[in-house]
Amino acid sequence: MGDSQYSFSLTTFSPSGKLVQIEHALTAVGSGQTSLGIKAVNGVVIATEKKLPSILVDETSVQKIQSLTPNIGVVYSGMGPDSRVLVRKSRKQAEQYYRLYKEPIPVTQLVRETATVMQEFTQSGGVRPFGVSLLVAGYDDKGPQLYQVDPSGSYFSWKASAMGKNVSNAKAFLEKRYTEDMELDDAVHTAILTLKEGFEGQISGKNIEIGVIDSKRIFKVLSPSEVEDYLQEVE
Amino acid sequence: MSIFEYNGSALVAMVGKNCFAIASDRRLGVQLQTIATDFQKIYRIHNKLFIGLAGLATDAQTLYQRLVFRNKLYHLREERDMKPETFASLVSAVLYEKRFGPYFCQPVIAGLGDDDKPFICTMDSIGAKELAKDFVVAGTASESLYGACESMFKPDMEAEELFETISQALISAVDRDCLSGWGGHVYLVTPTEVTERILKGRMD
């Protein structure tokens, strides 16, 4: 990234053909807390570390995994406030779709619209790209789906993916452990083991967050005690 | 004279057993003068979804063009056909957008939804949906159509019998309405095929 001459305006290409601000945004994502997602045959699980800056923080007030619609949930790596804005916009788009068609928005459509928003912020004046990558998990008529959306606005469908600090180790671990016929419970266990790999300190129900969606198509964030139960099964 | 009665129309849709039929008259008039006797009022959105538009002909044509536009974009984005229920919600939204300067049309929507279940509905010119399990009517001949359908309709008719029933109901109703007539246009839709037939009635 020696094109620092071109890093002042995000709407200007550098000679190497990159938009330097997007590269910086990806760096912000890469230094965020690890998050991952795994698609099983009958559902999707997303999980993230929830390292709080101090033990005095009330961990019940922090929720990193959020639902966009009753059947779509999202987790992020990177800047929390940026993800809040995206969640807000995505929820609105999902509701607008419902208002028009009286049908819940398909996962691909919502991901595409969110990605379009993120792209707009890479080509408008006076704004900066979002400093988050999102993992969107949903279940609709096409079955369970997992998408990653980057600050540039590109999105990919994944069978399993990770983002954030520990991304390379986590992805290597997932590549080894992932099987096509994994069920949702196995996927949750695998997700926990993957998080444990790079976890500094003692993992517990209070410092990780897990969201699941199964064939009943309701996205749910697991409570700390439910997470503890899964943790004990993994031990 | 009401703007809805300027051109004249008669539309009816009926539900049968795993099939539906939608029929219209063929007259295009300018008040008392007949301009055309082969005017199309029912349009195909896709093989399992049809919409008939009663009322002012210019609004019907424009509205149809707008709906085809929306449907094509939907199809490109979502890579699937629109379900009839979804399409009905879309039409309702499009009509309500013009709440204070409306399209002078009354749509009749008929289609086969999930598992090829027949779906029919109508709405007023500002998008108030009316779902029905048996039949829906629209146009200047609507009152006669209500009477004819009510007496002739039976639930769970097979395709051929449904065709006979809807044709009889349409012809007898338009014969009582001076602004609609000059034959009929009937579409019979089953999960496997679409049959289009022209009826000859009193040509006046």
Interface residues (C-beta under 8 A of the other chain):
Chain A: R99 L100 Y101 K102 E103 P106 T108 Q109 R112
Chain B: R77 E78 K83 E85 T86 S89 L90 A93
